[in-house]
Amino acid sequence: MSHKNTIQRFESGWREWVALPELKIPSIKVKLDTGARTSSLHTFDLETFEVRGQLRVKFGVHPIQRSTKAEIFCTADVIDTRIVKNSGGHLEERYVIKTPIIFGEHQWPIEITLSNREDMKFRMLLGREAMRKRVSIIPDKSYLTGRKLAKHYHLMG
């Protein structure tokens, strides 16, 4: 008898705490956005460079909402560039990276576009492609997967 490798769907609120371990981001508050196809991460000081023919990107992240005190600098391979309609309805070209996300007790790889979200309330949006077949959103709830990741930044303000 063979077993299919099935994905376990779990419930989530409309906002949660997640981690991006390969980017060395131990926790960041994310808004789950079914209106957005692609996930997006707030970045600043974005620079591209090549290593043995592979386009890479270096960028900073302010992981705490409404604060620029904490800064984390990341590097990642660029897997694509995409034209994305931003929240203001304007088209912009964005770099796309692929990295694992830790969401509650679950972990899987997601694609993220990099964009300056300085004026946005959430530093990260999780779009429907990243949630597909995994996450069921309860729209009137928050932090159903817990707040343990939030504790990392309490001392930073």
N, C-alpha and C positions, 0 to 999 in steps of 0.2 A: 504494500500500500504506500503510495507516495503522498507526501504532504506538500500543499501549496504554501509558498512563502506569502502570507497575507499581511497586509498593513492593518494595524489596530487603530481604529478611529477613536478619538477622545474628545471630550467636551472642553470648551474654552470660553472665557468671557470675551468682551469686545476689546479689552486691553489686557496685556499680560507681561510678565518678565521673562526674557529669554537670554541665552548666552551664545556668543559666536566664538568658540574656543580657538579655531585656527587663526582668527584675527586678534586673539588675546583680549577680547571684550568679555569680561566675566559676567556682566549683566547690563541689559538695556531694556527700557520699557518700549513695548511695541504695540501699535494699534493694528488690529486685524481689519483689513479693508477689502471687502468682497467687491467693491467697485473698481479696485485696481487689479489689473492682471498680474503685474510684476511687482515684486518687493523692492523697496527703496531704502537706502541708508544715507543719513546725513553725513557729508564729508566736507573737509576744507583742505586747503593746501595740496590739492590733487596734482600729482606729477606722474607722467608715464616714462618708462625706460625699457630697454630690451636686455634680456639675458639669453644668450645662445639662440637668438631668433624668436624668442617668446616675448610678446608684449606683456609687460607687468605694470602695475600701478602702485604708487605709494600715496597714502592719504592719512589725514587726521580725522578723528571722531571725537565729538563732545558727547559722551554717553548719557549725561544727565540733562533732563529737560530744563529749559530756561536757565542754563548755566554753562559757562565756558571754562570753569575752574579745572575740571578733569579733562585731560587730553590723552588719547591713546593713538599711537601711530601704527599703521598697518601696511602690509604689502600683500599683494595677491596677483595671480595670473589673470589677465583679461581674457575672457572666453568669447566675448562678442561686443559689438556696439549696437545700440538700438535707438530708434527714434521713439520717444515716449511723450505722450501728452501730459504735461504737468497739471497741478491742481488749478492753475489759472487758465487752462485750456490751450496753452502754447506748446508747440512741438520743440523738443530739445533732444540732442544726441547725448546718450549716456553710455559709459563703460559698464559692462556686465561682468561680475565675478561669480564664482560658485564656491560655496563654503558650507560646512555643517552648521546646523542650528541645534541648540539644546532647548527644548520646550517642555517644561515639566519633566517627566520621566522619559521623554522621547527624544530621539536624535535622528536627523536625516539631512542630506545635502539640499541646499536651495540656491537659486540664482537670485542675485541682488543687483539692482542698478545703483550707481553711485551718483549722488546729486547734492547740491547745497540746499538743505532743509532748515537753514538757520531761522527763518521766520515761521516755521511750522511748529505746532505744539509737540508732536511726537518726532523723535530723532530717527525712528524706523517705522516703516509700514510693512506689514506682511500681506502680500497680495494673494489672490485666489490660486494661482499656479502653485505656490509654495504650500498652501493648505490642502490642496486637492487630495481627496480620499483619506485624509488624516484628521482634519479638524472640523468639529461641528461647533459653531458659534452660538452661544446663548446671549442674545443682544442686550439683555438687561443685567448682566453679571460682569464682574471684573475679577481678575486674579484667581480663577478657578484652579489653575495649576500651582498656586502657592505664591508666597512672597519671599521665599528664602533667598532668591537671587537679589532682591532689593536691598538686603542688609549690607551688601558689599559697599555701597556708596553712602550709607548713613553718616559716616564720619567725615565725608568730604563736603557735605552741605548740599 
